[in-house]
Amino acid sequence: MAEKVPEGTQSSSYAKRVDPKRDALSSEQTEFMRKMELAQWQKNLSKRQGRNVITGLIIGAVVAGIYGYTFYSVSQEKFMDELEEEAKSARARLPKTSAN
């Protein structure tokens, strides 16, 4: 696909695709390929790091929100308080014995 050349132009080896497994490359060429791959990886690294930080902050905010909401909703529950009041009133209605 990369080797197709539009009509009327000459083919040059400048942008030719190279398959390192199929083509015999010199050590200089493989070293140059490694350097270029590293340069591309480092160029994209800052973009990925920025996106990773933003993603981490969003996930952290969601977790903190869920955690906070859980504490907020549990603090509003009066279920146990009502049960304790009912138990106190039930104990008060029972006759006093030596076991109580």
N, C-alpha and C positions, 0 to 999 in steps of 0.2 A: 504494500500500500504506500509506504513512504518512498519506494523506489520508482513509482510512477512519475513521469516527468511530463508537464504540459507540452503540447505540440509547439514547435518553433523555438524551444529553449534547449540549451545543452545540459547534459547531465554532469553534475559535479559531485565530488566525493565529500564536500563540505558538510552536508546534512544527511549523509547516508546512514541508515540504521545499521547497527552492528550487533550481531549476536555473538557474545563471547564464547559460547559453547561450540558454535559452528565455524566461526571465522578464527583464523590463527592471528593472534594479536601479540605484539611485542610487549615486553615488560613495561616500557615507557607508556604505551597506550593503555594498558590495564591500570597503571598507577594514575594516569590522567583521568580515567573513568572513575576510579575510586575517589579522587579529589573532587571531581565535579559532583558526584553523588553526595558526598559529604557536604559540599557547599549548598546544594539544593536542600538537603535535610536540615541544615542549620538555618537557612533562610525561612523555611516553613516552621521551624521550631518555635519561634517567637509568636507566630499566629496561633499555633496549637496551645502554647502555654497560656496565652491570654484567654482562649476559649475554655481551657481546662479550669482556670481560676474562676471565670464567670459561672461555669457549670457547677463548680464546687460551692460557690457562694449561694447559688440558687438552691441547691440541694440542702445546704446548711440552714438556709432561711426557712425552707419548708419543714425540716425536722424541728427546728426551734419553735415554729408556729404550732405544729402539732403538739409538741411537748407543753408549750404554754397554754394552749387551749385545753389540754387534758387537765392540767392543774386548776385552771379557771373553772371548768365544768364540775370537777370533783369537789372543789371548795364550795360550790353552790348547793350541793346535794345535802338535804336535811333528813335523809332516809334513816341514818343511824341515830340521829338525835330524836326523831319521832319514836323509834323502837325503844330507846332508853327511857323516854318519858312514859311510854305505855308500860314498860316493865316496872318502873317506880310506882306508878299508880296501882298496878296489879299487886305489888308487894305491900302497898299501904292498905289495900282492901282485905288482904288475908289476915286471919286472926294470928296474933302473936303466940308462938309456942317456944319451948325451950330450945328447939333445934334451929330456930330462925335467929 
